[in-house]
Amino acid sequence: MQSFRITDVKGFMAALLTKDAFDDFLLVEATVHNRIAYVIDGHMAGDEKSCIPYAEVRSLIFDMIKGKQTPEFFQFVLQLPPDQKEKLIDDSDVVLQAADVLSLSMNIRYQNGELTVMTGTSLRIFTVDRSLEKQWDQWVRSRLNAMNLAFDEVI
């Protein structure tokens, strides 16, 4: 698990809300506190295992956040889709099988004027091997760099 403090908040928010930079992810959950609190459960109705593509709700989330006043708080939990999860595992030295990995996620959180991205992994099995976590952390780091977003790694 790695935490990245985003120093280019404006650039990150533009990528998140107005560009397709995160459209290939699935939305697990979104919470936005403005004048009122909005909570979106990204799980598809009738199917607790499937989540909606972020691209399908990005404009809705943008409408909740836009305005003259910055939100007090927001949090998005995005998940790598199964096909990309399998590719990441297959293209790495990770010894786990894709079926053993429940999710690879990013928790994007804005609170007290600070924006952070935290990686997360969820496994179906117990293992002391942390190679998947390291691979996922590196993938997210590379993705942020490819988007030219400034960040600091939080230890």
N, C-alpha and C positions, 0 to 999 in steps of 0.2 A: 504494500500500500504506500503510495507516494502522494504528497500534497504539493500542489503548485499554487503559489500566490501570484495572481495575474496583476501585472503592473500596468498593462495597457488595457484598462477597463473598457474604455470607449471602443477600441478596436475589437476586443473580444465580444462585446455586446452587439456590435454591428455584424460580426460573423455569426453569432448565435441567433439573432432575431431577424436580420434582413438579407442574409446570404445563405447559400446552400451548404455551408461548411460542416454542419452537423446533421444534415438531412438523411444521411445513410444510417443514423442511429435509430433505436427504438426508444420511445418515451415510456418510462415506467411510472413516473410521478412528477408532477410540477406543483409547486406551491408559490404563490405570489401574495405578499402583503403590501397593499397600497393603502388606499382609504378603507378598503374592505379586504378580506382574505379570500383568495381563490385557491381551490385545490382541484387538480385534475388527476384522476386515476387513469393511467395510460393503458390498463389492461382491457383487452377487447371484451365486449359484452358476451357472456356465455362461454368464454375461453380464458381462464385465469392464467394460462401459460403464455399466451400471445399478447404482445403489446403493439400499440399503434406506432407507425413510423412517425418520427419527429416532424418530417416534412409536412405531414397532414395537419399538424396543429401549430406549426410555427407562427402563422399569421394570427391565429387566435391568441397565442401567448404574447405576441408583439402588441396586439390591441390592449391586453391587460396591463402591460408595462409602460407603453408610450404615454407621454404627457410631460407637463412642465416639472413635475415633482418626481424625483428618484424614488423607487420603491424602498420601503423600510427593510424589506427582506425578500429574498426569493431563493428557491432551491429547485434544481432539476436533477432527476436521476435518469441518465441516458445509458442505454445498454447496447453493446455491439450485437448486431444481428447474427443469428446462428451460422449463416454461410461465411461471414467474415471471421467469426470466432474460430470456425474450423480451419480456415485458411491461415490465420495467425498461428494456430497450434501446429498445423502441418508444416509451415515454413520455418519453424523454430526447432530448437533442441529439447523442447519440453517433452517429458516422458509420459505425460497424461494423455488419455484419449479424450476426444471432444465430448463424448457422452458423459465423462466424469466432471465436466465443467458446466455448472449451471448458468453462470453469467460472468461477463467482463463488463464492468460499469464505470461510469464517471459521475461523481456527485459534484454538481456545480452549485456553489453557494455564495450569495451576496448578503453580507451582514455587517453592520457598523462601518460601512464605507469600504469594506474589503471584499474582494472577489477571489475565491479559491476553487480549484478543481482538485478533487481527491479521487484516486483510482480505487477500485475494489474488485475483488474476485470472490466468487462463490462456487464452492466445489461440492459435489455429491459424495465424495469420499474424504477421509482424513489422510493427509500426507504431510511430512515435514519438509518435503521438497518445495522450495520457493521459486523455482525457475520460471513458472508461469507468471507469478506476480512480477518478477523482474522484467520479463518479456513484455507484459502488458504496460508496466510503467514506462518502459523504453518506447513502446508504440505510441502512447499518449504524448510523451515528451517530443517525439519526432513529429507527430501531428501538429502540436502547438507551434513548433519551429517552422514547419512547412507553411503554416498560416501567417507567419511573421508576427506572432504575438509575443510580446515581452512578458516574462515571468521569472520568478525566483522559486527555487526548490526549497520547501520547508522541511527541516529535519526534525 
